[in-house]
């Protein structure tokens, strides 16, 4: 019945414009309008198991949402989870899907077009600066003024002051809805894997000391010298037995990738590096590139590159190519990633190593700034009619059962219809010919969700590969992160602070990136060049001013959590 109604929706709307006012962009958010929504359209937001609107509301009220999507995904209008949400809420949402590149091109045009724009943007990707700019222009809806209609989100803000602090703008308002998926994975995006069969061959040949074949199991700890000896043997021998002694890759990663990158190599010198080279140490915003150990680490790693122990392709390869190169004939000796199962055809041949022990005895891991809380995922325009209904609808996305389906795919396709013995959602067996990623991308819109410890312990089983990552990090990695070292959280900035970031941060990042690649690929950095580099950090690149901005924002964050 509802699908039939949906096909006639446009006609129904035309017949009911005067009744519900959903054709124009006038302000319908007064108390009397809510009373009308309640009395005429059955609007309710307190019972999560009941429809938000009655059948009349399903016919006469609708919303237009603009969203980018993955090329592999179904049109959101055709996704089962979206159809199921309509069946359970009676709130009709018309999705306009575009590619990420099209959204990037159209973003400014959408915000500037006051006469013809959608009610909201999903996968909005709004930065703190953009939110402040459009909030000051009264373009964005202050969502925090309507928390009454969002019991799930309001509860999150009440129970999690850290999330509230990351969402609240300078004026005390919240203008975007977040994506929150907390597994504890993003903090440490690298695990070092070793080909145990190749390592056994090196041990048998006497190429490395202090390691026996019995040691070749998950949790192996190697010194930098032992790793170097293994990589040298891998480089000089036909390890995969294909008759070619030059296709072995002793160590591989994807340079500056969000995972499987080079940062953990700096842990050999006691640095908790990351792609921004910015981390919080004992409450202080710290840039690793100001530490002289960074020079020592860079020269040490550059020596491995010069000696063809680190595959030079690692500095230019894409993530997709890295994963493709790992399939078929084994070519990787060591590599960084979250799990071997994704990278190589025979993951059983690879073991997990703890972080390498450096020449001075240091052993630590990188601390990524990849956030588990995405703060600018969904925004609403300030002139949305009947916005209370739309907010109540999206509030359902924060129910853990719905969140799981938004993030992975719907019950009946990705999840079993029946709960497991613990009363939790469990994923179905994969259909033949599809990977977990392919099934998920086709059927899940991603976007705003709330999956935290409560959900993982009580509502939904983690995806098997995610559970494997968590177990490996818990067992072999997390213990090597020193107390007092944490990622830089999502921070809220004042307009002046944002101007400082806008003026200087891009140039700083480019300067560091250009020099670092040059040094790593060309034998290292001289003392004279290092001195010039450090002087430039606080001179031409204004790192000290950026550091003050981040410190001030971090201090405000900690004072409110």
C-alpha positions, 0 to 999 in steps of 0.5 A, spaced: 500 500 500 505 504 501 509 503 495 503 505 491 502 511 496 509 513 494 508 513 487 502 518 487 506 522 492 507 528 488 500 528 486 498 528 493 502 533 495 499 538 490 492 536 493 495 538 500 499 544 500 495 548 503 494 543 509 501 542 511 505 547 508 510 542 505 511 546 498 514 552 500 520 554 505 517 558 510 518 557 517 513 551 520 517 550 526 512 554 531 509 550 537 502 551 533 505 547 527 507 542 532 500 541 535 497 541 528 502 535 526 500 532 532 493 532 531 492 532 523 498 527 522 499 523 528 506 526 529 509 522 535 517 522 537 517 518 544 515 511 542 521 508 538 516 502 535 511 506 533 510 510 526 512 517 527 506 519 522 499 516 521 497 514 514 495 521 512 502 524 514 505 518 510 501 521 504 502 529 505 509 530 508 515 528 504 522 531 505 528 531 499 535 529 502 541 530 497 547 525 498 553 522 495 554 515 495 559 510 493 559 508 486 557 500 488 551 502 492 544 501 490 540 508 489 538 509 496 531 509 494 532 502 492 535 500 499 531 495 503 533 499 509 530 505 507 524 502 505 524 498 511 524 505 515 519 508 511 514 502 513 516 503 520 516 511 520 511 513 515 516 518 513 517 519 506 524 521 504 526 522 497 533 521 496 537 524 490 544 520 490 550 523 486 557 521 486 562 524 491 566 528 485 559 531 483 557 533 490 564 536 491 563 540 485 556 542 487 557 543 494 557 551 494 552 552 489 547 548 493 548 552 499 548 558 495 541 557 492 536 559 497 530 558 492 531 551 490 535 546 495 534 540 499 532 539 506 538 536 508 545 533 506 547 527 508 554 525 507 555 532 508 562 532 510 562 539 513 568 542 516 568 546 523 570 552 519 564 551 514 559 550 519 561 556 523 560 560 516 554 557 514 551 558 521 553 565 522 549 566 515 543 563 518 543 557 513 544 551 518 538 549 522 541 549 530 539 542 531 540 543 539 534 547 539 530 541 537 533 535 542 526 534 544 524 531 538 530 527 538 530 522 544 536 518 542 541 523 540 539 527 546 541 521 550 547 520 547 549 528 548 547 527 556 551 520 557 557 522 553 560 529 554 566 528 550 561 527 544 557 533 546 564 537 546 566 535 539 559 537 536 558 544 540 560 550 536 563 557 538 556 559 539 554 553 544 549 550 538 550 544 534 549 544 527 550 537 524 549 530 526 555 525 527 557 518 525 559 515 531 562 508 530 567 506 536 571 499 536 578 502 538 580 501 531 582 507 528 587 509 534 592 504 531 591 503 524 597 499 523 599 491 524 606 489 522 605 482 519 611 477 517 611 471 512 613 466 517 615 461 511 620 466 508 623 467 515 624 460 517 628 459 511 632 465 513 633 462 520 635 455 517 640 459 512 643 462 519 641 469 516 639 472 522 641 471 530 637 470 536 630 468 533 628 460 532 623 457 528 619 456 534 619 463 535 615 464 529 608 465 531 603 471 533 606 476 537 613 475 535 618 481 537 624 483 533 629 488 533 630 493 528 637 489 526 633 482 526 628 485 521 634 488 517 637 481 517 631 478 515 629 483 509 636 483 506 635 475 506 628 476 502 631 481 498 637 477 495 633 470 494 628 467 490 623 466 496 617 465 492 621 460 488 618 463 481 625 463 478 625 471 479 630 474 485 627 481 484 620 480 485 620 480 492 618 486 496 622 485 503 617 490 506 611 494 504 606 499 506 602 505 503 605 511 504 601 516 508 595 512 507 590 512 513 592 505 515 598 500 513 602 506 513 609 508 515 608 511 521 610 505 526 617 505 523 618 512 527 616 508 533 623 504 533 625 511 536 620 512 541 615 517 537 608 516 536 607 519 529 601 520 525 600 523 518 599 530 521 605 529 526 601 531 531 599 528 538 597 529 545 602 527 550 600 529 557 595 534 555 600 538 551 599 538 543 606 535 540 609 535 533 613 530 532 617 533 527 620 538 532 623 532 536 631 531 534 629 523 534 625 524 528 631 526 524 634 520 527 628 515 525 628 518 518 635 517 516 635 510 519 628 508 515 632 512 509 637 507 509 632 501 509 629 505 502 636 506 499 638 498 500 632 496 497 629 493 503 623 497 503 620 497 497 620 504 493 613 503 490 610 504 497 611 511 496 607 512 490 602 506 490 595 506 491 591 502 497 588 498 491 594 497 488 597 495 494 592 490 495 592 487 488 599 486 489 599 482 495 594 476 491 597 470 488 604 469 488 607 471 495 611 477 494 611 481 501 616 479 506 613 484 511 607 489 510 603 493 515 595 493 515 590 491 519 589 484 517 593 479 513 586 476 510 585 482 506 592 483 503 594 476 501 591 470 498 595 465 504 594 469 510 595 463 514 603 464 512 603 470 515 604 472 523 603 478 527 609 482 530 609 486 535 612 493 534 619 493 532 624 494 537 629 500 535 636 501 535 636 504 542 631 499 545 625 504 544 618 500 542 612 504 541 606 504 536 603 510 532 597 514 534 592 516 529 588 522 529 583 518 524 576 520 528 571 515 530 566 520 531 565 524 524 562 531 526 559 534 520 555 528 517 548 530 516 546 538 516 539 541 515 537 547 512 534 552 516 528 553 512 526 546 512 518 545 513 516 540 518 523 539 521 521 536 527 518 530 523 525 530 519 529 530 526 525 525 529 526 520 523 533 521 523 533 520 530 531 513 529 538 512 525 541 512 532 538 506 535 543 501 535 539 496 531 538 501 525 545 503 526 547 496 525 543 496 518 545 503 516 552 501 517 553 494 514 546 492 511 539 490 512 536 484 516 534 479 511 540 481 506 546 482 511 543 480 518 539 474 520 532 474 521 533 471 528 537 473 533 543 469 536 543 465 543 545 472 546 539 476 543 544 479 538 544 481 531 549 476 527 551 476 520 549 471 515 553 467 511 556 471 505 553 470 498 557 466 493 561 470 489 561 476 494 566 479 499 564 482 505 566 489 502 562 488 496 555 486 500 556 492 505 557 497 499 551 495 495 546 495 501 549 500 506 548 507 506 553 508 512 552 515 515 549 517 521 550 511 526 551 510 534 555 504 535 559 504 541 561 499 547 553 498 549 551 496 542 557 491 541 556 488 547 548 487 547 545 488 540 550 487 534 555 482 533 562 485 530 563 483 523 568 477 524 574 481 521 573 487 525 573 482 531 579 479 529 582 486 528 580 488 535 583 482 538 590 483 535 590 490 537 588 488 544 593 482 544 599 485 541 599 492 539 595 497 545 600 495 550 606 499 546 602 506 547 605 509 553 600 512 558 598 519 557 599 519 549 592 520 545 590 522 538 588 529 537 580 529 538 575 533 533 576 540 536 571 546 536 575 552 534 573 560 534 573 564 528 580 567 529 583 560 530 580 557 524 583 563 520 589 561 523 589 554 521 586 556 514 592 561 513 598 556 515 596 549 516 596 547 508 603 550 507 605 547 513 603 540 511 606 541 504 612 543 507 613 537 511 611 532 506 615 535 501 621 534 505 620 528 508 619 524 501 625 527 499 629 525 505 626 518 505 627 517 498 634 520 497 638 517 503 636 522 509 637 529 511 643 532 513 645 536 520 645 543 516 638 541 512 635 539 519 637 545 522 634 549 516 627 545 517 626 546 524 627 553 523 622 554 518 617 550 522 617 556 527 618 561 522 615 561 515 610 555 516 608 558 523 607 551 526 608 555 533 602 559 532 598 553 530 600 549 536 597 555 540 591 554 536 590 547 537 592 547 545 587 552 546 582 548 543 584 542 546 584 545 553 577 548 552 575 541 550 578 537 556 574 543 561 568 541 558 568 533 558 
